[in-house]
Amino acid sequence: MAIDRLSVGASGAATSVVAISAETTEPFTVTITWHAPSGGGSFGPLGHNRGDPWTVTLSGSQSYTVTSQHQFDDMQCRYGVRAVSDPPAEQNQGYPVTNAC
């Protein structure tokens, strides 16, 4: 699983695109969470969750592209996103932080 893109506009509107390759066509869930970074530069750790997580159940294929959107209430210059699957993928991924300013 790889997060292909994260963009945040000046208004705080964010979009992420996650590419997922599954080993089977069995159902699984992907949960996207949005974060402000807790420091450490562009690849710093993800900070506290900002807003509600978004979860989708996928099945029937081995290749997916999931697009999710979020509105950040507090404008900051840097944001991050994390994608986690259940059952766990080999690569549950936190995205490097993007600059919005």
PyRosetta script that sets phi, psi and omega in degrees:
from pyrosetta import init, pose_from_sequence

init()
pose = pose_from_sequence("MAIDRLSVGASGAATSVVAISAETTEPFTVTITWHAPSGGGSFGPLGHNRGDPWTVTLSGSQSYTVTSQHQFDDMQCRYGVRAVSDPPAEQNQGYPVTNAC")
pose.set_psi(1, 132.9)
pose.set_omega(1, -179.4)
pose.set_phi(2, -137.4)
pose.set_psi(2, 136.3)
pose.set_omega(2, 174.2)
pose.set_phi(3, -86.3)
pose.set_psi(3, 109.6)
pose.set_omega(3, -175.2)
pose.set_phi(4, -76.4)
pose.set_psi(4, -34.1)
pose.set_omega(4, -173.7)
pose.set_phi(5, -155.0)
pose.set_psi(5, 143.5)
pose.set_omega(5, 170.8)
pose.set_phi(6, -137.1)
pose.set_psi(6, 124.7)
pose.set_omega(6, 176.5)
pose.set_phi(7, -132.8)
pose.set_psi(7, 143.0)
pose.set_omega(7, 177.5)
pose.set_phi(8, -133.2)
pose.set_psi(8, 125.2)
pose.set_omega(8, 179.2)
pose.set_phi(9, -86.0)
pose.set_psi(9, 173.0)
pose.set_omega(9, -177.9)
pose.set_phi(10, -62.0)
pose.set_psi(10, -24.0)
pose.set_omega(10, 180.0)
pose.set_phi(11, -84.0)
pose.set_psi(11, -6.4)
pose.set_omega(11, -177.0)
pose.set_phi(12, 94.2)
pose.set_psi(12, 1.4)
pose.set_omega(12, 177.1)
pose.set_phi(13, -75.4)
pose.set_psi(13, 125.1)
pose.set_omega(13, -175.4)
pose.set_phi(14, -121.1)
pose.set_psi(14, 148.4)
pose.set_omega(14, 175.6)
pose.set_phi(15, -135.5)
pose.set_psi(15, 135.3)
pose.set_omega(15, 173.1)
pose.set_phi(16, -124.7)
pose.set_psi(16, 149.1)
pose.set_omega(16, 176.4)
pose.set_phi(17, -125.4)
pose.set_psi(17, 123.1)
pose.set_omega(17, -177.7)
pose.set_phi(18, -116.7)
pose.set_psi(18, 125.5)
pose.set_omega(18, 174.1)
pose.set_phi(19, -97.3)
pose.set_psi(19, 131.3)
pose.set_omega(19, -174.5)
pose.set_phi(20, -128.5)
pose.set_psi(20, 129.7)
pose.set_omega(20, 171.3)
pose.set_phi(21, -115.2)
pose.set_psi(21, 123.5)
pose.set_omega(21, -179.0)
pose.set_phi(22, -107.7)
pose.set_psi(22, 152.2)
pose.set_omega(22, 178.8)
pose.set_phi(23, -80.9)
pose.set_psi(23, -24.5)
pose.set_omega(23, 179.6)
pose.set_phi(24, -134.5)
pose.set_psi(24, 176.9)
pose.set_omega(24, 176.6)
pose.set_phi(25, -98.3)
pose.set_psi(25, 7.8)
pose.set_omega(25, 179.3)
pose.set_phi(26, -66.4)
pose.set_psi(26, 152.5)
pose.set_omega(26, -179.3)
pose.set_phi(27, -64.2)
pose.set_psi(27, 144.9)
pose.set_omega(27, 172.6)
pose.set_phi(28, -154.0)
pose.set_psi(28, 162.3)
pose.set_omega(28, 179.3)
pose.set_phi(29, -112.4)
pose.set_psi(29, 152.4)
pose.set_omega(29, 173.1)
pose.set_phi(30, -126.2)
pose.set_psi(30, 129.6)
pose.set_omega(30, 178.3)
pose.set_phi(31, -116.2)
pose.set_psi(31, 128.4)
pose.set_omega(31, 178.7)
pose.set_phi(32, -106.2)
pose.set_psi(32, 129.4)
pose.set_omega(32, 173.6)
pose.set_phi(33, -123.6)
pose.set_psi(33, 147.0)
pose.set_omega(33, -176.9)
pose.set_phi(34, -109.7)
pose.set_psi(34, 141.1)
pose.set_omega(34, -172.6)
pose.set_phi(35, -140.8)
pose.set_psi(35, 152.9)
pose.set_omega(35, 161.9)
pose.set_phi(36, -97.8)
pose.set_psi(36, 141.3)
pose.set_omega(36, -176.8)
pose.set_phi(37, -69.6)
pose.set_psi(37, 155.7)
pose.set_omega(37, 178.2)
pose.set_phi(38, -102.0)
pose.set_psi(38, 25.4)
pose.set_omega(38, 179.4)
pose.set_phi(39, 104.7)
pose.set_psi(39, -178.7)
pose.set_omega(39, 176.0)
pose.set_phi(40, 92.0)
pose.set_psi(40, 15.5)
pose.set_omega(40, 175.1)
pose.set_phi(41, 80.3)
pose.set_psi(41, -163.7)
pose.set_omega(41, -172.8)
pose.set_phi(42, -62.6)
pose.set_psi(42, -28.2)
pose.set_omega(42, -179.4)
pose.set_phi(43, -113.8)
pose.set_psi(43, 26.8)
pose.set_omega(43, -178.7)
pose.set_phi(44, -70.2)
pose.set_psi(44, 169.9)
pose.set_omega(44, -179.2)
pose.set_phi(45, -66.4)
pose.set_psi(45, 152.8)
pose.set_omega(45, 177.1)
pose.set_phi(46, -75.7)
pose.set_psi(46, 137.6)
pose.set_omega(46, 179.2)
pose.set_phi(47, -88.4)
pose.set_psi(47, -155.0)
pose.set_omega(47, -177.9)
pose.set_phi(48, -61.6)
pose.set_psi(48, 147.0)
pose.set_omega(48, 177.0)
pose.set_phi(49, -62.6)
pose.set_psi(49, 135.9)
pose.set_omega(49, 178.5)
pose.set_phi(50, -112.0)
pose.set_psi(50, 100.4)
pose.set_omega(50, 178.9)
pose.set_phi(51, 93.3)
pose.set_psi(51, -176.8)
pose.set_omega(51, -177.2)
pose.set_phi(52, -79.1)
pose.set_psi(52, 143.0)
pose.set_omega(52, 173.5)
pose.set_phi(53, -68.6)
pose.set_psi(53, 157.3)
pose.set_omega(53, 178.0)
pose.set_phi(54, -119.0)
pose.set_psi(54, 125.6)
pose.set_omega(54, -176.7)
pose.set_phi(55, -123.0)
pose.set_psi(55, 138.9)
pose.set_omega(55, 177.5)
pose.set_phi(56, -133.1)
pose.set_psi(56, 142.8)
pose.set_omega(56, 174.4)
pose.set_phi(57, -101.4)
pose.set_psi(57, 132.0)
pose.set_omega(57, -177.5)
pose.set_phi(58, -121.7)
pose.set_psi(58, 147.3)
pose.set_omega(58, 174.9)
pose.set_phi(59, -167.0)
pose.set_psi(59, 164.9)
pose.set_omega(59, 172.8)
pose.set_phi(60, 91.8)
pose.set_psi(60, -4.7)
pose.set_omega(60, 179.6)
pose.set_phi(61, -144.0)
pose.set_psi(61, 176.5)
pose.set_omega(61, 174.5)
pose.set_phi(62, -118.5)
pose.set_psi(62, 2.4)
pose.set_omega(62, -179.7)
pose.set_phi(63, -140.0)
pose.set_psi(63, 129.3)
pose.set_omega(63, -176.6)
pose.set_phi(64, -140.3)
pose.set_psi(64, 152.5)
pose.set_omega(64, 167.6)
pose.set_phi(65, -127.1)
pose.set_psi(65, 121.8)
pose.set_omega(65, -177.2)
pose.set_phi(66, -115.4)
pose.set_psi(66, 124.4)
pose.set_omega(66, 176.6)
pose.set_phi(67, -110.2)
pose.set_psi(67, 131.0)
pose.set_omega(67, 177.8)
pose.set_phi(68, -131.5)
pose.set_psi(68, 153.4)
pose.set_omega(68, -179.3)
pose.set_phi(69, -126.9)
pose.set_psi(69, 153.3)
pose.set_omega(69, -178.4)
pose.set_phi(70, -150.8)
pose.set_psi(70, 147.3)
pose.set_omega(70, 174.8)
pose.set_phi(71, -112.0)
pose.set_psi(71, 111.8)
pose.set_omega(71, 175.5)
pose.set_phi(72, -76.3)
pose.set_psi(72, 131.1)
pose.set_omega(72, -179.3)
pose.set_phi(73, -79.6)
pose.set_psi(73, -32.9)
pose.set_omega(73, -178.1)
pose.set_phi(74, -111.6)
pose.set_psi(74, 119.1)
pose.set_omega(74, -178.2)
pose.set_phi(75, -73.9)
pose.set_psi(75, 125.6)
pose.set_omega(75, 171.6)
pose.set_phi(76, -130.8)
pose.set_psi(76, 174.2)
pose.set_omega(76, -178.0)
pose.set_phi(77, -88.3)
pose.set_psi(77, -18.8)
pose.set_omega(77, -175.6)
pose.set_phi(78, -134.6)
pose.set_psi(78, 143.1)
pose.set_omega(78, -177.4)
pose.set_phi(79, -140.8)
pose.set_psi(79, 161.4)
pose.set_omega(79, 175.3)
pose.set_phi(80, -142.3)
pose.set_psi(80, 165.2)
pose.set_omega(80, 178.8)
pose.set_phi(81, -139.7)
pose.set_psi(81, 150.1)
pose.set_omega(81, 178.8)
pose.set_phi(82, -132.9)
pose.set_psi(82, 139.4)
pose.set_omega(82, 176.4)
pose.set_phi(83, -119.6)
pose.set_psi(83, 129.4)
pose.set_omega(83, -179.6)
pose.set_phi(84, -132.7)
pose.set_psi(84, 136.2)
pose.set_omega(84, 178.8)
pose.set_phi(85, -109.4)
pose.set_psi(85, 157.1)
pose.set_omega(85, 175.5)
pose.set_phi(86, -138.1)
pose.set_psi(86, 112.8)
pose.set_omega(86, 5.2)
pose.set_phi(87, -66.1)
pose.set_psi(87, 156.6)
pose.set_omega(87, -174.1)
pose.set_phi(88, -61.5)
pose.set_psi(88, 137.3)
pose.set_omega(88, 172.1)
pose.set_phi(89, -81.8)
pose.set_psi(89, 164.0)
pose.set_omega(89, 175.5)
pose.set_phi(90, -61.7)
pose.set_psi(90, -32.0)
pose.set_omega(90, -179.0)
pose.set_phi(91, -125.1)
pose.set_psi(91, 83.9)
pose.set_omega(91, 165.8)
pose.set_phi(92, -78.7)
pose.set_psi(92, 130.3)
pose.set_omega(92, -163.1)
pose.set_phi(93, -125.4)
pose.set_psi(93, 135.6)
pose.set_omega(93, 166.7)
pose.set_phi(94, -100.0)
pose.set_psi(94, 131.1)
pose.set_omega(94, -175.7)
pose.set_phi(95, -81.6)
pose.set_psi(95, 140.4)
pose.set_omega(95, 171.1)
pose.set_phi(96, -55.0)
pose.set_psi(96, 144.3)
pose.set_omega(96, -176.0)
pose.set_phi(97, -65.0)
pose.set_psi(97, 139.8)
pose.set_omega(97, 176.5)
pose.set_phi(98, -106.1)
pose.set_psi(98, 151.2)
pose.set_omega(98, 178.3)
pose.set_phi(99, -93.6)
pose.set_psi(99, 130.5)
pose.set_omega(99, 178.8)
pose.set_phi(100, -106.4)
pose.set_psi(100, -7.9)
pose.set_omega(100, -178.0)
pose.set_phi(101, -104.1)
pose.dump_pdb("model.pdb")
